[in-house]
Amino acid sequence: MIFKAYTHCKRPVTAILLVLLAGIVVYTSTFHVPFVFDDEDAIITNHFIKNLDNFYANSSGYKIDNPNRIVADLTLALNYHFGEFDLTGYHLVNLIIHLSSALLVFVLLRLTFLTPYFQRAVKGSVSGRRNSAAESSAFSLQPSVFIPLFAALLFVIHPIQTQAVTYIVQRVTSLVTMFYLLSVVLYVKARLSLENSGGRRGESEGKTQAADIARWVKPGLLLAGAVFAAVLAMKTKEISFTLPLAIVLYEVFFFRGAWKRRLLYLLPLLATLPIIPMTVMDFGGPAGDSVSDIKESVDEIFSDSGKQLRANTTMPRSVYLFTQFRVIVTYLRLLVLPVNQNLDYDYAVSTSFFTGQVLLSFLLLTAIFALAVYLFWRTRSSSLHIPGLDSGLTAQSQPILSTACLRLVSFGIFWFFLTLAVESSFIPIKDVIMEHRLYLPSFGAAAAFAATFYLMAGKLARPVSAKFLVLGATLLVLVLGFATYQRNHVWGDAVRLWQDAAAKSPNKARPTHNLGIELDYVGMRAEAIKALTRAIEIDPYYFQSYYNLADLYLISDQPDRAVPLLQVYILLKPELPKGYVALGAALMRGGQFREAATFLEQNIKRIEDNAEARFYLGSSYAFLGNREAAMRELEVVSRLDAELAATLTGLLGVKSGHGIPHGR
């Protein structure tokens, strides 16, 4: 049955339906996965996406925090516009994006076998198509059928993709990958169209100029589409900076011809390279700044302390780079053996290159990269073949074509390293490892693995062995699909997800802290207090836990236990006003009215326009009997919050009725 199904999959429509079905089966259980982690800032409390007018010339005056992600924000805004916080809508869009990316993987690899490099290999293997009738009817593992389908299935069902698909806010990663792959596909189709029209040029000689122009219309439109998709990618996420370089890589690997003409085709894509740097990097200053000022700005960007090429961390670039050598090896391990996946890894940084793990990781990555270089050099001429790959391949799968598939392995490795370059090099990011960063690179890994799997069929040398490999590929897809389904089950409940992360990162405060927040959300307050207390024990400098634990004590009417926690919070984060507001509330609710009034007056500049803090100050004065000071605060609160002002007014009315003397 499996072999008959494979035969049917020679038809692109059947293969596409299979890829779609696989993706739907493993992700339909995710439609009720809750908002978690960064979803709160990106969606729940993000006022920018709650008004579509913000996307029309920024009409409402909101500041766009990251202009390079405006396309992703627009998709979230549309979700909010049509369904507000309905989870199904967000997850449905995420799944559609993921399935679209998987189909683009399939299409791109199908197109790759139509490129001049592979077509030359096919022509070289034409003699193999005239085998005996028995062999012709035997089961054959055609690379142009097997590799695209297997790679697309690996891409769509691999467990490592769950973070980019199931985690709502990481739509930004899957969306940029969709535009990235779409741009490459459109470019390849444009180039193939140019190649085909060039091949018929002699037939059209002597025809009208209009016919000659028409010959350029289709490739021109496709090329324009590739540029448009590239711009969309660059306005979705910064990793798309490598897109023009990836297209150059593809051109080098699979197309031929004079470079003067090929550069002409590449130029529109290369012109998009400055988009991200010009948005991310603030070269600063008004027009007319001196050359020395501009040079200082550029030096600051690339300096170790420069703020522009980093994300929410002060980690030295060298430390981040050394750590990434180990991280990339971990990524490779997750691709090969996706076990112990974690939303929040506790990953130690490496401060020196000359340590065992860093050095060994660097040597392994160097060896893999060197293998890619060797395979590219080895396949520079498709007339070469690798001994041992020719004895059992039938039909198109002749030695020359087998050798050509090694070039696809090389390309996949280069793609993997290139697309990881932005997030796994010298640009420090707060979290040194996140699984969603593998989403775009996984295309290269899937292509390389699928091509290697095909070559293994040739190595085994028999059609029946090829059948066993198809069976092996099918079993692998089923196992990975089941693992993805199970991982999505973990994502299905926020408490379960953070219990999983906290268990796998027991010495990291953040997952335990987030577990505490989710436990409180479902009404398990005692367990939440234990989790937040544990987070403080793990990391006494994790300031968020102090605030949230104090908040739970305030809600539980235990203000005396909240006060010391908030005092530590203020010591750790003196610039955040909410700590002063909460401590004022805790002191007042604990009956320490004089202490509350004194504390809030001492920090009046930090709470000047905070209605809640001024309410607590006014209330404290009211309880102290200082009606004049309380009325002064009432005036301020009335300007800031009518509801709190009404409460304070009532409080003052009650106290004045009891005749509490002035100025006690």
C-alpha positions in Angstrom: 0.0 0.0 0.0 2.8 2.4 0.9 4.5 1.8 -2.4 1.3 2.3 -4.3 0.9 5.6 -2.4 4.4 6.6 -3.3 3.5 5.9 -7.0 0.5 8.2 -6.7 2.7 10.9 -5.1 4.5 11.2 -8.4 1.6 13.5 -9.2 2.2 16.9 -7.6 -1.4 17.4 -6.6 -1.4 14.1 -4.6 1.9 15.0 -3.0 0.5 18.5 -2.0 -2.6 17.0 -0.5 -0.4 14.6 1.5 1.7 17.4 2.9 -1.4 19.4 3.8 -3.0 16.4 5.5 0.1 15.7 7.5 0.2 19.3 8.8 -3.4 19.5 9.6 -3.4 16.2 11.5 -0.6 17.2 13.9 -1.7 20.8 14.5 -5.6 20.8 14.6 -5.3 20.1 18.4 -3.6 23.5 18.9 -6.6 25.7 18.2 -7.2 26.3 21.9 -3.6 26.7 23.0 -3.7 29.8 25.3 -1.7 33.0 25.0 1.6 32.4 26.8 4.9 34.2 27.5 5.4 37.1 25.0 1.9 36.8 23.7 0.8 39.1 26.5 3.0 42.0 25.4 2.6 41.4 21.7 -1.2 40.8 21.7 -3.1 41.2 25.0 -1.6 44.5 26.1 -0.4 45.8 22.8 -2.7 48.8 22.1 -1.1 49.3 18.7 -2.7 46.2 17.1 -6.1 47.0 18.5 -6.8 49.8 16.0 -6.3 49.3 12.3 -6.1 53.1 11.9 -2.5 52.8 13.3 -1.5 51.2 10.1 -2.6 54.1 8.0 0.3 56.6 8.3 0.4 56.0 12.0 -2.7 58.2 12.3 -3.5 57.7 16.0 0.0 58.8 17.0 1.2 55.5 18.4 4.9 54.9 18.1 5.9 51.8 16.1 8.4 50.1 18.3 9.8 47.9 15.5 9.1 49.1 12.0 10.8 46.0 10.6 7.9 43.8 11.9 5.0 45.9 10.7 3.7 43.1 8.5 3.5 40.6 11.3 1.8 43.2 13.5 -0.7 43.8 10.8 -1.7 40.2 10.7 -2.2 40.2 14.5 -4.2 43.4 14.2 -6.5 41.8 11.6 -6.9 38.8 13.9 -7.9 41.2 16.7 -10.2 43.2 14.5 -12.2 40.2 13.4 -12.1 38.1 16.6 -10.4 40.1 19.4 -8.9 37.4 21.7 -10.5 34.4 20.1 -7.7 31.8 20.1 -9.0 29.8 17.2 -8.5 32.7 14.7 -4.9 33.2 15.7 -4.0 29.6 15.5 -5.8 29.1 12.2 -3.8 31.8 10.6 -0.6 30.3 12.1 -1.4 26.9 10.6 -2.2 28.4 7.2 1.1 30.1 7.2 2.9 26.9 8.2 1.2 24.9 5.5 2.0 27.5 2.9 5.6 27.4 3.9 5.7 23.6 3.6 4.1 23.8 0.1 6.8 26.3 -0.9 9.4 23.9 0.3 7.9 21.3 -2.0 7.6 23.7 -4.9 11.1 25.0 -4.5 12.7 21.6 -4.5 10.6 20.5 -7.5 11.8 23.6 -9.4 15.4 22.8 -8.4 15.2 19.6 -10.5 14.3 21.8 -13.5 17.3 24.1 -13.1 20.1 23.9 -15.7 22.4 22.0 -13.3 20.0 19.2 -12.8 18.7 19.1 -16.3 22.3 18.6 -17.5 22.5 15.7 -15.1 19.2 14.2 -16.4 20.5 14.4 -19.9 23.6 12.7 -18.9 21.6 9.8 -17.4 19.3 9.4 -20.4 20.9 6.1 -21.4 19.7 4.6 -18.1 16.1 5.1 -19.2 16.5 2.4 -21.9 16.8 -0.5 -19.5 14.8 -3.7 -19.8 11.0 -3.6 -19.5 11.2 -5.5 -16.2 13.6 -2.9 -14.7 11.5 -0.1 -16.1 8.5 -1.4 -14.4 10.3 -2.0 -11.2 9.9 0.3 -8.2 12.1 3.3 -8.8 13.1 6.0 -6.3 13.0 9.1 -8.5 14.8 12.0 -6.8 12.6 14.7 -8.4 9.6 13.0 -6.7 11.0 11.6 -3.5 13.2 14.5 -2.3 10.7 17.3 -2.6 7.9 15.3 -1.0 10.1 13.8 1.8 11.6 17.2 2.6 8.2 19.0 2.7 6.8 16.3 5.0 9.9 16.6 7.3 9.4 20.4 7.4 5.7 20.3 8.1 5.6 17.6 10.9 9.0 18.0 12.7 8.5 18.7 16.4 11.0 21.5 16.4 8.5 23.6 14.4 6.0 23.6 17.2 7.4 26.8 18.8 7.1 28.7 15.5 3.6 27.5 14.8 1.8 26.8 18.1 3.3 29.8 20.0 1.1 32.5 18.6 3.5 35.5 18.7 6.2 33.5 16.8 4.0 33.8 13.8 6.6 36.4 13.0 9.1 33.6 12.3 6.8 31.4 10.3 5.5 34.4 8.3 8.9 35.7 7.4 9.9 32.2 6.3 6.8 32.0 4.1 7.7 35.3 2.4 11.4 34.3 2.3 10.6 31.0 0.5 8.1 32.7 -1.8 10.7 35.2 -2.9 13.1 32.4 -3.7 10.4 30.4 -5.6 9.4 33.4 -7.7 13.0 34.2 -8.5 13.7 30.6 -9.6 10.6 30.6 -11.7 11.7 33.9 -13.3 15.1 32.4 -14.1 13.6 29.2 -15.5 11.3 31.3 -17.7 14.3 33.3 -18.9 16.3 30.1 -19.6 13.4 28.6 -21.6 12.8 31.7 -23.6 16.5 32.0 -24.2 16.4 28.4 -25.6 13.8 29.4 -28.1 15.4 32.6 -29.1 16.6 31.2 -32.4 13.0 30.2 -33.3 11.7 33.8 -32.7 14.4 35.5 -34.8 12.9 37.7 -37.4 9.6 38.0 -35.5 8.2 41.4 -34.4 9.6 43.5 -31.6 6.4 43.0 -29.7 6.9 39.3 -29.6 10.4 39.9 -28.3 9.1 42.2 -25.5 6.3 39.6 -24.7 9.1 37.1 -24.0 10.2 39.2 -21.1 6.8 39.9 -19.6 6.4 36.7 -17.6 9.9 36.6 -16.1 9.7 40.4 -15.4 6.5 40.0 -13.4 7.9 37.0 -11.5 11.0 38.9 -10.7 8.9 41.9 -9.5 6.9 39.4 -7.4 10.2 38.1 -5.9 11.3 41.6 -4.9 7.8 42.4 -3.4 7.9 39.2 -1.3 11.4 40.1 -0.2 10.3 43.5 1.0 7.4 41.9 2.9 9.8 39.5 4.5 12.1 42.4 5.5 9.1 44.2 7.1 8.2 41.0 9.0 11.5 40.0 10.8 15.1 41.0 10.6 16.4 37.5 9.8 15.3 38.2 6.2 18.4 40.3 5.7 20.0 37.1 4.4 17.4 36.6 1.7 19.2 38.3 -1.2 22.3 36.3 -0.2 20.3 33.1 -0.2 19.1 33.8 -3.8 22.7 34.5 -4.8 23.6 31.2 -3.2 20.9 29.4 -5.2 22.0 31.1 -8.4 25.6 29.9 -7.9 24.6 26.4 -7.2 22.0 25.6 -9.8 22.1 28.1 -12.7 24.8 28.7 -15.3 25.9 31.4 -17.7 27.9 34.6 -17.9 28.0 36.4 -14.6 27.4 39.8 -16.2 24.0 38.7 -17.3 23.3 36.8 -14.1 24.1 39.8 -12.0 21.5 41.7 -13.9 18.9 39.3 -12.8 20.1 39.4 -9.2 20.4 43.2 -9.0 16.7 43.9 -8.0 17.0 41.5 -5.1 20.4 42.8 -4.0 18.9 46.3 -4.0 16.7 45.2 -1.0 19.8 44.6 1.2 19.8 48.1 2.8 16.2 47.9 3.9 16.8 46.3 7.3 20.1 48.0 8.2 18.6 51.4 7.4 15.7 50.7 9.7 17.5 49.0 12.5 20.6 51.2 12.6 20.1 54.8 13.7 22.9 56.7 12.1 21.6 59.7 13.9 21.9 63.4 13.6 20.5 65.9 11.2 21.6 66.2 7.6 24.9 67.9 7.3 26.6 66.1 10.1 30.4 65.8 9.6 32.0 62.7 8.3 33.7 62.2 11.7 30.3 62.2 13.4 28.9 59.6 11.0 32.0 57.5 11.5 31.5 57.6 15.3 27.9 56.4 14.8 29.0 53.5 12.7 31.8 52.6 15.2 29.2 52.7 18.0 26.9 50.3 16.0 29.6 47.7 15.7 31.3 48.3 19.1 30.9 45.7 21.8 28.8 48.1 23.8 26.7 49.3 20.8 23.0 49.1 21.5 21.8 48.9 18.0 23.0 45.4 16.9 21.8 43.6 20.1 18.5 42.7 21.6 17.7 43.3 25.3 21.1 42.3 26.6 24.5 43.7 27.5 26.3 40.4 26.8 29.6 40.9 25.0 29.5 39.9 21.4 32.4 37.5 21.8 30.6 35.7 24.6 27.5 35.4 22.5 29.4 34.1 19.6 31.3 31.5 21.6 28.0 30.3 23.1 26.4 30.1 19.7 28.9 27.5 18.6 27.5 25.2 21.2 23.9 26.4 20.5 24.1 25.5 16.8 25.3 22.0 17.8 22.3 21.7 20.1 20.1 22.8 17.2 21.6 20.0 15.0 20.9 17.6 17.8 17.3 18.8 18.1 16.8 18.3 14.3 18.2 14.7 14.4 16.8 13.8 17.9 14.0 16.1 18.9 13.8 15.1 22.6 13.7 17.3 25.7 12.3 20.3 23.9 11.9 23.3 26.1 10.2 26.7 25.8 12.8 28.3 28.2 16.2 26.7 28.1 18.7 27.2 31.0 21.7 27.5 28.7 25.1 28.5 30.3 27.1 31.1 28.3 30.7 30.5 27.3 33.1 33.2 28.0 36.2 31.7 26.3 36.8 30.1 23.0 39.4 27.7 24.5 37.1 25.5 26.5 36.3 21.9 25.6 32.7 22.3 24.6 33.2 25.5 22.6 36.3 24.2 20.8 34.7 20.8 20.0 31.5 22.5 18.8 33.5 24.8 16.6 35.5 21.9 15.1 32.3 19.9 14.4 30.7 22.9 12.7 33.8 23.6 10.7 33.9 20.0 9.5 30.2 20.2 8.4 30.9 23.4 6.6 34.0 21.9 5.0 31.9 19.0 3.9 29.5 21.4 2.2 32.4 23.1 0.4 33.9 19.8 -0.7 30.6 18.5 -2.0 30.1 21.7 -4.0 33.6 21.4 -5.5 33.1 17.6 -6.1 29.9 18.3 -8.0 31.1 21.3 -10.0 30.8 19.0 -13.0 27.8 16.7 -13.3 29.9 14.3 -15.4 31.4 13.0 -12.2 29.9 10.2 -10.3 30.4 8.6 -6.9 31.4 5.0 -6.9 28.8 2.7 -5.2 25.8 4.9 -6.1 25.1 3.5 -9.5 24.5 -0.2 -9.1 20.9 -0.2 -8.0 19.3 3.0 -9.2 16.9 2.8 -12.0 15.3 5.1 -14.6 16.3 8.7 -13.9 18.3 7.7 -10.8 21.6 7.2 -12.7 25.1 7.9 -11.3 25.3 11.3 -12.8 22.0 12.4 -11.3 23.0 10.8 -8.0 26.1 12.9 -8.0 24.1 16.0 -8.8 22.0 15.3 -5.7 25.1 15.8 -3.6 25.0 19.4 -4.7 21.6 19.6 -3.0 23.1 18.3 0.2 25.8 21.0 0.0 23.2 23.7 -0.7 21.1 22.6 2.3 24.1 22.9 4.6 25.0 26.3 3.3 21.4 27.4 3.6 21.3 26.2 7.2 24.4 28.2 8.2 23.4 31.3 6.2 19.9 31.6 7.6 21.1 31.1 11.2 23.7 33.9 10.7 21.7 36.8 12.0 20.6 35.2 15.3 23.5 32.9 15.9 26.6 35.0 15.3 27.8 38.3 16.8 24.5 40.0 17.4 23.7 39.3 21.1 20.1 38.4 21.9 18.8 38.0 25.4 17.8 34.4 25.0 20.8 32.6 23.5 18.7 29.6 22.3 15.1 29.4 21.1 13.6 26.6 19.1 11.7 28.9 16.7 15.0 30.2 15.3 15.4 26.8 13.5 12.2 27.3 11.5 13.8 29.0 8.4 17.1 27.0 8.6 15.2 23.7 8.8 14.4 24.0 5.1 18.1 23.5 4.4 18.3 20.7 6.9 15.2 19.0 5.4 16.6 19.3 1.8 20.0 18.0 2.8 18.6 15.1 4.8 16.1 14.1 2.1 18.8 14.1 -0.6 21.1 12.0 1.7 18.2 9.6 2.3 17.8 9.2 -1.5 21.5 8.6 -2.0 21.3 5.9 0.7 18.8 4.1 -1.6 21.5 4.1 -4.3 24.1 2.8 -1.9 21.9 -0.1 -1.0 21.8 -0.9 -4.6 18.5 -2.8 -5.1 14.9 -1.8 -6.0 13.7 -3.9 -3.0 16.1 -1.9 -0.8 14.7 1.3 -2.1 11.3 0.0 -1.1 12.6 -0.5 2.4 13.9 3.0 2.5 10.5 4.4 1.4 9.1 2.3 4.3 11.8 3.8 6.6 10.9 7.3 5.4 7.3 6.7 6.1 7.9 5.4 9.6 10.2 8.4 10.3 7.4 10.8 9.2 4.9 8.9 11.4 7.2 8.9 14.5 8.0 12.6 14.0 4.3 13.4 13.5 3.4 11.6 16.7 6.2 13.5 18.6 4.8 16.8 17.3 1.3 15.9 18.4 2.6 15.1 21.8 4.6 18.3 22.0 1.5 20.2 21.0 -0.4 18.5 23.9 2.2 20.0 26.3 1.5 23.4 24.7 -2.3 22.9 25.2 -2.3 24.0 28.8 -0.3 26.9 30.1 0.3 25.3 33.5 1.4 22.1 31.9 3.7 24.0 29.5 5.5 25.9 32.3 5.6 22.8 34.6 7.5 21.2 31.7 9.8 24.1 31.3 10.4 24.5 35.0 11.2 20.8 35.4 13.7 21.0 32.5 15.3 24.2 33.7 15.2 23.8 37.5 17.9 26.4 38.1 16.4 29.2 36.0 14.0 31.5 37.7 11.8 32.6 34.8 10.0 29.3 34.0 9.2 28.8 37.7 8.1 32.4 37.9 5.8 32.0 34.9 4.5 28.8 36.3 3.5 30.7 39.4 1.6 33.3 37.3 -0.3 30.6 35.5 -1.1 28.7 38.7 -2.7 31.9 40.1 -4.6 32.4 36.9 -6.4 29.1 37.3 -7.1 29.7 41.0 -4.3 27.7 42.6 -3.0 30.6 44.7 -1.2 28.6 47.4 0.7 26.7 44.7 1.4 30.0 42.9 2.9 31.5 46.1 5.1 28.5 46.5 6.3 28.7 42.8 7.1 32.5 43.1 8.9 31.9 46.4 10.9 29.2 44.7 11.8 31.5 41.8 13.2 34.0 44.3 15.3 31.2 45.9 16.6 30.2 42.5 17.6 33.8 41.6 17.4 36.5 44.3 17.9 39.1 41.6 14.8 38.1 39.5 12.8 41.2 40.3 9.6 40.2 38.7 9.0 37.5 41.2 9.2 39.9 44.1 6.5 42.1 42.6 4.1 39.3 41.6 4.5 37.5 44.9 3.8 40.8 46.8 0.8 41.3 44.6 -0.5 37.8 45.6 -0.1 38.7 49.3 -1.9 41.9 48.8 -4.8 40.1 47.1 -4.8 37.6 49.9 -5.0 40.4 52.5 -1.5 39.9 53.8 0.0 43.4 53.2 2.6 42.9 55.9 4.2 40.1 53.9 4.1 42.2 50.7 6.0 45.2 52.2 9.5 43.6 52.4 9.1 42.1 49.0 8.3 45.4 47.4 11.2 47.1 49.2 13.5 44.6 47.6 11.8 45.1 44.2 12.4 48.9 44.4 16.0 48.3 45.3 16.4 46.1 42.2 14.3 48.3 39.8 14.2 51.8 41.2 13.2 53.3 37.8 9.8 51.4 37.6 6.9 53.4 39.2 4.7 50.4 39.8 6.9 49.4 42.7 6.3 52.6 44.6 2.6 52.4 43.9 2.3 48.8 45.2 4.4 49.6 48.3 2.2 52.6 49.1 -0.8 50.4 48.8 0.7 47.7 51.0 1.7 50.2 53.8 -1.8 51.8 53.7 -3.7 48.5 53.7 -1.5 47.4 56.6 -2.6 50.4 58.6 0.8 52.1 58.4 -0.8 55.4 57.2 2.0 57.7 58.4 4.7 55.4 56.8 2.7 55.3 53.5 2.3 59.1 53.4 5.9 59.7 54.2 7.1 57.1 51.6 4.9 58.4 48.8 5.7 62.1 49.5 9.5 61.2 49.4 8.9 59.7 45.9 6.3 62.2 44.7 8.3 62.8 41.4 8.1 59.1 40.5 4.3 58.9 41.1 3.4 62.5 40.1 0.9 61.5 37.4 -0.1 58.1 38.8 -3.8 58.2 39.9 -3.6 55.1 42.0 -0.5 56.2 43.9 -2.0 59.6 44.5 -5.2 58.0 45.7 -3.2 55.9 48.3 -1.5 59.1 49.4 -4.8 61.0 49.8 -6.4 58.0 51.6 -3.4 57.9 54.0 -3.8 61.6 54.8 -7.6 61.0 55.3 -7.0 58.3 57.8 -4.4 60.5 59.5 -7.0 63.3 59.7 -5.0 65.7 57.5 -8.0 66.8 55.5 -6.1 69.7 53.8 -3.5 67.3 52.4 -6.1 64.8 51.5 -8.2 67.4 49.6 -5.1 68.5 47.7 -4.6 64.9 46.6 -8.3 64.6 45.7 -7.8 67.5 43.3 -5.0 65.6 41.6 -6.9 62.3 41.5 -10.0 64.0 40.1 -7.9 65.1 37.1 -6.4 61.7 36.6 -9.2 59.1 37.4 -12.8 60.0 38.1 -13.7 56.6 39.7 -10.8 56.8 42.2 -11.7 60.4 42.9 -15.3 59.3 43.8 -13.9 56.7 46.2 -11.6 59.2 47.9 -14.4 61.7 48.1 -16.6 59.2 49.9 -13.7 58.3 52.2 -13.3 61.9 53.1 -17.0 62.4 53.6 -17.1 59.5 56.1 -14.1 60.8 58.0 -15.3 64.4 58.2 -18.6 63.1 59.6 -16.8 61.5 62.5 -15.1 64.8 63.3 -11.5 63.7 63.0 -9.5 66.8 64.0 -7.4 68.6 61.4 -3.7 67.9 61.3 -3.5 65.1 63.8 
